[in-house]
Amino acid sequence: MTAIDAAAIPSIGPGFRIRPIQPADDDAIAAIVRSCLAAHGLAVPGTAYFDPELDHLSAYYGERPNERAYFILERPDGSVGGGAGLCSFPGVDSCCELQKIYLMDDLQGQGLGRALLEAVEARARELGYRRIYLETHHNLETALGFYGHLGFQRIEQPVPTVHTTMDRFLIKEL
């Protein structure tokens, strides 16, 4: 897996790069995930805030490259601005789960989240997935609007999951 060419993603700004996660990114992306969740009152058990793999995402996603991937949004200065990943999801046939899609506040609303999602969807298709599932929370209204705008449809929870605080479940055909 190589970096995504920014020119191939019209919504990404100049100087930004989307690339696979590296061990050096682990601390920065874990801090971004925790900061975003805390800002929305979701630094609670049953969210990604307490996921055991959060501090070592590069190892978690790297150990099964035929089922998982995680992308980092790199700022023009080389720092981590956000990330998004995918992992196989056994609750739905031929499906992966969109995981840990988070951006720093100052980067939101610029099309960069969409670019991350496009990178995840492209990798999901390469891995043979036909659907992408996600779980989120009702108070993340901006995120819910973002997902709806990009073709995700609300569904009932397909199977019990580890993120028991999440109460909105969405799916999209790839």
MIKOL-215057 format. One record per residue: residue number from 0; residue in three letters; x, y, z of N, C-alpha, C in turn. Coordinates in steps of 0.05 Angstrom, whole numbers, plus 5000, padded with zeros to 4 digits. Example, Ala and Ser with C-alpha at 12.3 -4.5 7.8 and 13.67 -1.06 7.14 Angstrom:
BEGIN
+-----+-----+------+------+------+------+------+------+------+------+------+
:   n : res :   nX :   nY :   nZ :  caX :  caY :  caZ :   cX :   cY :   cZ :
+-----+-----+------+------+------+------+------+------+------+------+------+
:   0 : ALA : 5264 : 4886 : 5156 : 5246 : 4910 : 5156 : 5264 : 4934 : 5156 :
:   1 : SER : 5257 : 4955 : 5142 : 5273 : 4979 : 5143 : 5258 : 5001 : 5157 :
+-----+-----+------+------+------+------+------+------+------+------+------+
% end
This chain:
BEGIN
+-----+-----+------+------+------+------+------+------+------+------+------+
:   n : res :   nX :   nY :   nZ :  caX :  caY :  caZ :   cX :   cY :   cZ :
+-----+-----+------+------+------+------+------+------+------+------+------+
:   0 : MET : 5017 : 4977 : 5000 : 5000 : 5000 : 5000 : 5018 : 5025 : 5000 :
:   1 : THR : 5013 : 5043 : 4982 : 5029 : 5067 : 4980 : 5012 : 5092 : 4985 :
:   2 : ALA : 5025 : 5115 : 4986 : 5011 : 5140 : 4990 : 4992 : 5144 : 4967 :
:   3 : ILE : 4970 : 5158 : 4973 : 4950 : 5165 : 4953 : 4959 : 5191 : 4940 :
:   4 : ASP : 4959 : 5191 : 4914 : 4967 : 5215 : 4899 : 4946 : 5236 : 4903 :
:   5 : ALA : 4953 : 5259 : 4915 : 4934 : 5280 : 4920 : 4920 : 5290 : 4895 :
:   6 : ALA : 4934 : 5289 : 4872 : 4922 : 5298 : 4847 : 4899 : 5280 : 4839 :
:   7 : ALA : 4899 : 5255 : 4848 : 4878 : 5237 : 4841 : 4853 : 5241 : 4858 :
:   8 : ILE : 4855 : 5257 : 4879 : 4832 : 5263 : 4897 : 4827 : 5293 : 4895 :
:   9 : PRO : 4807 : 5301 : 4879 : 4802 : 5329 : 4874 : 4796 : 5345 : 4900 :
:  10 : SER : 4786 : 5332 : 4921 : 4778 : 5347 : 4944 : 4801 : 5352 : 4964 :
:  11 : ILE : 4825 : 5343 : 4958 : 4847 : 5347 : 4977 : 4863 : 5372 : 4969 :
:  12 : GLY : 4870 : 5387 : 4990 : 4884 : 5412 : 4985 : 4913 : 5408 : 4978 :
:  13 : PRO : 4926 : 5429 : 4967 : 4954 : 5427 : 4959 : 4972 : 5423 : 4984 :
:  14 : GLY : 4991 : 5406 : 4981 : 5010 : 5400 : 5002 : 5001 : 5379 : 5022 :
:  15 : PHE : 4976 : 5372 : 5021 : 4966 : 5350 : 5038 : 4972 : 5323 : 5024 :
:  16 : ARG : 4974 : 5303 : 5040 : 4980 : 5276 : 5029 : 4965 : 5256 : 5046 :
:  17 : ILE : 4954 : 5236 : 5033 : 4942 : 5213 : 5046 : 4960 : 5189 : 5042 :
:  18 : ARG : 4967 : 5177 : 5064 : 4986 : 5154 : 5062 : 4980 : 5134 : 5084 :
:  19 : PRO : 4990 : 5109 : 5080 : 4986 : 5089 : 5101 : 4999 : 5097 : 5128 :
:  20 : ILE : 4987 : 5089 : 5149 : 4997 : 5095 : 5176 : 5025 : 5082 : 5180 :
:  21 : GLN : 5041 : 5096 : 5196 : 5068 : 5086 : 5204 : 5069 : 5087 : 5234 :
:  22 : PRO : 5087 : 5071 : 5246 : 5089 : 5071 : 5275 : 5093 : 5099 : 5287 :
:  23 : ALA : 5108 : 5116 : 5274 : 5112 : 5143 : 5284 : 5087 : 5160 : 5286 :
:  24 : ASP : 5066 : 5151 : 5273 : 5040 : 5165 : 5273 : 5022 : 5158 : 5297 :
:  25 : ASP : 5029 : 5136 : 5310 : 5010 : 5125 : 5331 : 5003 : 5145 : 5352 :
:  26 : ASP : 5022 : 5158 : 5364 : 5015 : 5177 : 5386 : 4998 : 5200 : 5376 :
:  27 : ALA : 5004 : 5211 : 5353 : 4989 : 5234 : 5342 : 4960 : 5227 : 5336 :
:  28 : ILE : 4956 : 5204 : 5323 : 4929 : 5197 : 5315 : 4912 : 5189 : 5339 :
:  29 : ALA : 4925 : 5176 : 5359 : 4910 : 5169 : 5383 : 4902 : 5194 : 5398 :
:  30 : ALA : 4919 : 5214 : 5398 : 4912 : 5240 : 5411 : 4889 : 5254 : 5397 :
:  31 : ILE : 4889 : 5253 : 5370 : 4868 : 5265 : 5354 : 4841 : 5251 : 5360 :
:  32 : VAL : 4841 : 5225 : 5360 : 4816 : 5210 : 5365 : 4806 : 5217 : 5393 :
:  33 : ARG : 4823 : 5216 : 5412 : 4814 : 5222 : 5440 : 4804 : 5251 : 5443 :
:  34 : SER : 4818 : 5269 : 5430 : 4810 : 5297 : 5432 : 4783 : 5302 : 5419 :
:  35 : CYS : 4778 : 5290 : 5396 : 4753 : 5293 : 5382 : 4730 : 5281 : 5398 :
:  36 : LEU : 4734 : 5257 : 5409 : 4713 : 5244 : 5425 : 4708 : 5260 : 5451 :
:  37 : ALA : 4729 : 5270 : 5464 : 4725 : 5285 : 5488 : 4710 : 5311 : 5483 :
:  38 : ALA : 4715 : 5324 : 5460 : 4702 : 5349 : 5453 : 4671 : 5345 : 5449 :
:  39 : HIS : 4663 : 5320 : 5444 : 4634 : 5315 : 5441 : 4623 : 5299 : 5464 :
:  40 : GLY : 4636 : 5299 : 5486 : 4626 : 5285 : 5510 : 4627 : 5255 : 5507 :
:  41 : LEU : 4644 : 5244 : 5490 : 4645 : 5215 : 5485 : 4671 : 5202 : 5494 :
:  42 : ALA : 4684 : 5214 : 5514 : 4707 : 5201 : 5526 : 4697 : 5182 : 5548 :
:  43 : VAL : 4682 : 5163 : 5540 : 4668 : 5144 : 5558 : 4672 : 5115 : 5548 :
:  44 : PRO : 4670 : 5096 : 5567 : 4671 : 5068 : 5558 : 4650 : 5063 : 5537 :
:  45 : GLY : 4657 : 5045 : 5518 : 4638 : 5039 : 5497 : 4643 : 5056 : 5472 :
:  46 : THR : 4665 : 5071 : 5472 : 4673 : 5086 : 5448 : 4702 : 5079 : 5441 :
:  47 : ALA : 4711 : 5089 : 5418 : 4739 : 5084 : 5410 : 4759 : 5096 : 5429 :
:  48 : TYR : 4751 : 5115 : 5446 : 4768 : 5127 : 5465 : 4784 : 5107 : 5482 :
:  49 : PHE : 4771 : 5085 : 5488 : 4783 : 5064 : 5505 : 4790 : 5039 : 5489 :
:  50 : ASP : 4791 : 5039 : 5463 : 4799 : 5016 : 5448 : 4827 : 5008 : 5455 :
:  51 : PRO : 4832 : 4982 : 5460 : 4859 : 4973 : 5468 : 4880 : 4978 : 5446 :
:  52 : GLU : 4872 : 4978 : 5421 : 4891 : 4982 : 5400 : 4896 : 5011 : 5393 :
:  53 : LEU : 4882 : 5030 : 5405 : 4884 : 5058 : 5397 : 4912 : 5069 : 5398 :
:  54 : ASP : 4928 : 5061 : 5418 : 4955 : 5072 : 5420 : 4975 : 5058 : 5402 :
:  55 : HIS : 4966 : 5038 : 5387 : 4984 : 5023 : 5369 : 4969 : 5016 : 5343 :
:  56 : LEU : 4956 : 5036 : 5331 : 4941 : 5031 : 5307 : 4957 : 5020 : 5284 :
:  57 : SER : 4982 : 5028 : 5281 : 4998 : 5019 : 5259 : 5002 : 4988 : 5261 :
:  58 : ALA : 5006 : 4978 : 5285 : 5009 : 4949 : 5289 : 4983 : 4935 : 5284 :
:  59 : TYR : 4961 : 4946 : 5295 : 4935 : 4933 : 5292 : 4927 : 4931 : 5262 :
:  60 : TYR : 4929 : 4952 : 5248 : 4921 : 4951 : 5220 : 4942 : 4937 : 5202 :
:  61 : GLY : 4967 : 4937 : 5210 : 4988 : 4924 : 5195 : 4988 : 4894 : 5198 :
:  62 : GLU : 4977 : 4884 : 5219 : 4979 : 4855 : 5223 : 4961 : 4838 : 5205 :
:  63 : ARG : 4941 : 4851 : 5193 : 4924 : 4837 : 5174 : 4918 : 4854 : 5149 :
:  64 : PRO : 4938 : 4858 : 5133 : 4935 : 4877 : 5110 : 4915 : 4868 : 5089 :
:  65 : ASN : 4907 : 4843 : 5089 : 4886 : 4834 : 5070 : 4858 : 4839 : 5081 :
:  66 : GLU : 4856 : 4849 : 5106 : 4829 : 4854 : 5118 : 4827 : 4883 : 5128 :
:  67 : ARG : 4850 : 4896 : 5133 : 4850 : 4922 : 5147 : 4869 : 4941 : 5132 :
:  68 : ALA : 4863 : 4967 : 5137 : 4881 : 4988 : 5127 : 4874 : 5013 : 5143 :
:  69 : TYR : 4894 : 5030 : 5147 : 4890 : 5056 : 5160 : 4907 : 5077 : 5146 :
:  70 : PHE : 4894 : 5099 : 5140 : 4907 : 5121 : 5125 : 4909 : 5146 : 5143 :
:  71 : ILE : 4931 : 5159 : 5140 : 4937 : 5184 : 5154 : 4935 : 5207 : 5134 :
:  72 : LEU : 4922 : 5229 : 5144 : 4922 : 5254 : 5129 : 4946 : 5269 : 5140 :
:  73 : GLU : 4965 : 5274 : 5122 : 4989 : 5288 : 5130 : 4987 : 5317 : 5120 :
:  74 : ARG : 4992 : 5335 : 5139 : 4991 : 5364 : 5132 : 5015 : 5372 : 5115 :
:  75 : PRO : 5014 : 5395 : 5103 : 5038 : 5404 : 5087 : 5064 : 5405 : 5103 :
:  76 : ASP : 5062 : 5410 : 5130 : 5086 : 5411 : 5146 : 5095 : 5383 : 5156 :
:  77 : GLY : 5081 : 5362 : 5147 : 5089 : 5334 : 5154 : 5075 : 5324 : 5179 :
:  78 : SER : 5060 : 5340 : 5193 : 5047 : 5331 : 5218 : 5021 : 5316 : 5211 :
:  79 : VAL : 5011 : 5301 : 5229 : 4987 : 5285 : 5226 : 4962 : 5304 : 5231 :
:  80 : GLY : 4944 : 5304 : 5212 : 4920 : 5320 : 5214 : 4895 : 5304 : 5219 :
:  81 : GLY : 4897 : 5278 : 5214 : 4874 : 5261 : 5218 : 4879 : 5233 : 5206 :
:  82 : GLY : 4858 : 5217 : 5206 : 4861 : 5190 : 5195 : 4835 : 5176 : 5192 :
:  83 : ALA : 4836 : 5153 : 5179 : 4812 : 5137 : 5175 : 4821 : 5109 : 5167 :
:  84 : GLY : 4805 : 5089 : 5176 : 4813 : 5062 : 5170 : 4789 : 5044 : 5163 :
:  85 : LEU : 4796 : 5019 : 5157 : 4776 : 4999 : 5152 : 4785 : 4972 : 5163 :
:  86 : CYS : 4766 : 4956 : 5170 : 4771 : 4929 : 5180 : 4747 : 4911 : 5171 :
:  87 : SER : 4753 : 4886 : 5167 : 4731 : 4868 : 5159 : 4709 : 4870 : 5181 :
:  88 : PHE : 4684 : 4867 : 5172 : 4661 : 4868 : 5190 : 4644 : 4843 : 5185 :
:  89 : PRO : 4645 : 4825 : 5204 : 4630 : 4800 : 5200 : 4600 : 4801 : 5203 :
:  90 : GLY : 4589 : 4824 : 5210 : 4561 : 4827 : 5214 : 4544 : 4829 : 5189 :
:  91 : VAL : 4558 : 4834 : 5166 : 4544 : 4838 : 5140 : 4561 : 4825 : 5119 :
:  92 : ASP : 4549 : 4811 : 5100 : 4564 : 4797 : 5079 : 4580 : 4817 : 5062 :
:  93 : SER : 4605 : 4809 : 5056 : 4624 : 4824 : 5039 : 4626 : 4853 : 5048 :
:  94 : CYS : 4630 : 4857 : 5074 : 4629 : 4884 : 5085 : 4653 : 4890 : 5102 :
:  95 : CYS : 4662 : 4915 : 5101 : 4682 : 4924 : 5120 : 4670 : 4947 : 5136 :
:  96 : GLU : 4684 : 4954 : 5158 : 4674 : 4975 : 5175 : 4693 : 4999 : 5172 :
:  97 : LEU : 4682 : 5022 : 5168 : 4697 : 5047 : 5169 : 4703 : 5053 : 5198 :
:  98 : GLN : 4729 : 5056 : 5204 : 4737 : 5059 : 5232 : 4754 : 5084 : 5236 :
:  99 : LYS : 4749 : 5096 : 5259 : 4767 : 5118 : 5269 : 4773 : 5139 : 5248 :
: 100 : ILE : 4751 : 5150 : 5236 : 4755 : 5173 : 5218 : 4753 : 5198 : 5234 :
: 101 : TYR : 4775 : 5211 : 5237 : 4777 : 5236 : 5254 : 4796 : 5256 : 5241 :
: 102 : LEU : 4788 : 5281 : 5244 : 4805 : 5303 : 5234 : 4808 : 5324 : 5256 :
: 103 : MET : 4831 : 5338 : 5256 : 4834 : 5361 : 5274 : 4813 : 5381 : 5267 :
: 104 : ASP : 4804 : 5396 : 5287 : 4782 : 5416 : 5283 : 4789 : 5436 : 5261 :
: 105 : ASP : 4813 : 5445 : 5259 : 4820 : 5466 : 5240 : 4820 : 5455 : 5211 :
: 106 : LEU : 4818 : 5429 : 5207 : 4817 : 5418 : 5180 : 4790 : 5410 : 5171 :
: 107 : GLN : 4770 : 5411 : 5189 : 4743 : 5403 : 5181 : 4730 : 5423 : 5163 :
: 108 : GLY : 4713 : 5413 : 5145 : 4699 : 5430 : 5127 : 4714 : 5438 : 5102 :
: 109 : GLN : 4737 : 5425 : 5097 : 4753 : 5431 : 5074 : 4754 : 5408 : 5053 :
: 110 : GLY : 4738 : 5388 : 5056 : 4738 : 5365 : 5038 : 4758 : 5344 : 5045 :
: 111 : LEU : 4773 : 5347 : 5067 : 4794 : 5328 : 5073 : 4783 : 5303 : 5085 :
: 112 : GLY : 4761 : 5304 : 5100 : 4747 : 5280 : 5109 : 4737 : 5264 : 5086 :
: 113 : ARG : 4726 : 5277 : 5066 : 4717 : 5263 : 5042 : 4740 : 5249 : 5028 :
: 114 : ALA : 4763 : 5263 : 5027 : 4786 : 5251 : 5014 : 4795 : 5226 : 5029 :
: 115 : LEU : 4795 : 5227 : 5056 : 4802 : 5203 : 5072 : 4782 : 5181 : 5066 :
: 116 : LEU : 4757 : 5187 : 5066 : 4737 : 5167 : 5060 : 4740 : 5155 : 5032 :
: 117 : GLU : 4747 : 5171 : 5013 : 4752 : 5161 : 4986 : 4776 : 5142 : 4986 :
: 118 : ALA : 4796 : 5148 : 5001 : 4820 : 5130 : 5002 : 4811 : 5103 : 5015 :
: 119 : VAL : 4796 : 5105 : 5037 : 4786 : 5080 : 5050 : 4769 : 5064 : 5031 :
: 120 : GLU : 4750 : 5077 : 5017 : 4733 : 5063 : 4999 : 4748 : 5050 : 4976 :
: 121 : ALA : 4768 : 5064 : 4965 : 4785 : 5052 : 4944 : 4799 : 5027 : 4954 :
: 122 : ARG : 4810 : 5028 : 4977 : 4824 : 5005 : 4988 : 4804 : 4982 : 4994 :
: 123 : ALA : 4781 : 4989 : 5004 : 4760 : 4969 : 5009 : 4753 : 4954 : 4983 :
: 124 : ARG : 4750 : 4969 : 4962 : 4744 : 4956 : 4936 : 4766 : 4938 : 4927 :
: 125 : GLU : 4791 : 4947 : 4931 : 4815 : 4930 : 4924 : 4815 : 4904 : 4940 :
: 126 : LEU : 4806 : 4905 : 4965 : 4805 : 4881 : 4982 : 4780 : 4864 : 4977 :
: 127 : GLY : 4763 : 4873 : 4959 : 4739 : 4857 : 4952 : 4714 : 4862 : 4967 :
: 128 : TYR : 4714 : 4882 : 4984 : 4690 : 4889 : 4999 : 4669 : 4902 : 4981 :
: 129 : ARG : 4644 : 4896 : 4985 : 4622 : 4908 : 4969 : 4605 : 4928 : 4985 :
: 130 : ARG : 4609 : 4929 : 5011 : 4594 : 4947 : 5028 : 4613 : 4958 : 5050 :
: 131 : ILE : 4606 : 4982 : 5060 : 4621 : 4993 : 5082 : 4601 : 5002 : 5103 :
: 132 : TYR : 4606 : 4994 : 5127 : 4588 : 4998 : 5150 : 4602 : 5017 : 5170 :
: 133 : LEU : 4587 : 5032 : 5185 : 4599 : 5048 : 5206 : 4579 : 5052 : 5229 :
: 134 : GLU : 4590 : 5057 : 5252 : 4573 : 5063 : 5275 : 4582 : 5090 : 5286 :
: 135 : THR : 4563 : 5106 : 5295 : 4569 : 5132 : 5306 : 4549 : 5139 : 5328 :
: 136 : HIS : 4548 : 5163 : 5336 : 4530 : 5171 : 5358 : 4512 : 5194 : 5349 :
: 137 : HIS : 4487 : 5194 : 5360 : 4467 : 5213 : 5352 : 4476 : 5242 : 5356 :
: 138 : ASN : 4493 : 5248 : 5376 : 4501 : 5276 : 5380 : 4523 : 5285 : 5362 :
: 139 : LEU : 4533 : 5268 : 5344 : 4552 : 5276 : 5324 : 4538 : 5284 : 5298 :
: 140 : GLU : 4522 : 5305 : 5301 : 4504 : 5314 : 5279 : 4519 : 5321 : 5253 :
: 141 : THR : 4542 : 5334 : 5256 : 4557 : 5341 : 5232 : 4566 : 5316 : 5218 :
: 142 : ALA : 4576 : 5297 : 5233 : 4585 : 5271 : 5221 : 4562 : 5257 : 5208 :
: 143 : LEU : 4539 : 5256 : 5221 : 4516 : 5243 : 5209 : 4508 : 5256 : 5182 :
: 144 : GLY : 4509 : 5283 : 5181 : 4503 : 5297 : 5156 : 4524 : 5290 : 5135 :
: 145 : PHE : 4549 : 5290 : 5143 : 4571 : 5283 : 5124 : 4567 : 5255 : 5112 :
: 146 : TYR : 4561 : 5235 : 5129 : 4557 : 5208 : 5119 : 4533 : 5206 : 5101 :
: 147 : GLY : 4511 : 5219 : 5109 : 4487 : 5219 : 5092 : 4492 : 5231 : 5065 :
: 148 : HIS : 4507 : 5253 : 5064 : 4514 : 5267 : 5039 : 4530 : 5249 : 5021 :
: 149 : LEU : 4546 : 5231 : 5033 : 4563 : 5214 : 5017 : 4551 : 5186 : 5012 :
: 150 : GLY : 4525 : 5183 : 5016 : 4511 : 5159 : 5008 : 4507 : 5138 : 5028 :
: 151 : PHE : 4513 : 5143 : 5053 : 4508 : 5123 : 5074 : 4479 : 5124 : 5082 :
: 152 : GLN : 4467 : 5101 : 5087 : 4439 : 5098 : 5094 : 4438 : 5087 : 5123 :
: 153 : ARG : 4419 : 5097 : 5138 : 4416 : 5087 : 5166 : 4403 : 5060 : 5165 :
: 154 : ILE : 4413 : 5042 : 5183 : 4402 : 5015 : 5186 : 4399 : 5009 : 5215 :
: 155 : GLU : 4385 : 4987 : 5221 : 4385 : 4977 : 5249 : 4412 : 4965 : 5255 :
: 156 : GLN : 4419 : 4964 : 5280 : 4445 : 4951 : 5287 : 4445 : 4922 : 5278 :
: 157 : PRO : 4464 : 4915 : 5260 : 4463 : 4888 : 5249 : 4472 : 4866 : 5269 :
: 158 : VAL : 4491 : 4872 : 5286 : 4501 : 4853 : 5306 : 4511 : 4870 : 5330 :
: 159 : PRO : 4513 : 4858 : 5354 : 4524 : 4872 : 5376 : 4554 : 4878 : 5370 :
: 160 : THR : 4563 : 4902 : 5379 : 4591 : 4910 : 5374 : 4603 : 4919 : 5400 :
: 161 : VAL : 4629 : 4923 : 5400 : 4644 : 4931 : 5424 : 4639 : 4960 : 5432 :
: 162 : HIS : 4631 : 4976 : 5413 : 4626 : 5005 : 5418 : 4596 : 5008 : 5426 :
: 163 : THR : 4591 : 5000 : 5450 : 4563 : 4999 : 5460 : 4550 : 5026 : 5464 :
: 164 : THR : 4565 : 5048 : 5465 : 4554 : 5075 : 5467 : 4544 : 5085 : 5441 :
: 165 : MET : 4554 : 5074 : 5419 : 4545 : 5083 : 5392 : 4517 : 5074 : 5387 :
: 166 : ASP : 4501 : 5093 : 5376 : 4473 : 5086 : 5373 : 4461 : 5093 : 5345 :
: 167 : ARG : 4479 : 5099 : 5326 : 4471 : 5103 : 5298 : 4488 : 5085 : 5281 :
: 168 : PHE : 4475 : 5070 : 5263 : 4488 : 5050 : 5247 : 4481 : 5056 : 5217 :
: 169 : LEU : 4502 : 5056 : 5201 : 4499 : 5064 : 5173 : 4513 : 5045 : 5155 :
: 170 : ILE : 4504 : 5043 : 5130 : 4517 : 5026 : 5110 : 4516 : 5039 : 5083 :
: 171 : LYS : 4536 : 5032 : 5066 : 4537 : 5043 : 5039 : 4547 : 5021 : 5021 :
: 172 : GLU : 4534 : 5019 : 4998 : 4543 : 5000 : 4977 : 4567 : 5013 : 4963 :
: 173 : LEU : 4588 : 4997 : 4958 : 4612 : 5007 : 4945 : 4610 : 5003 : 4915 :
+-----+-----+------+------+------+------+------+------+------+------+------+
% end
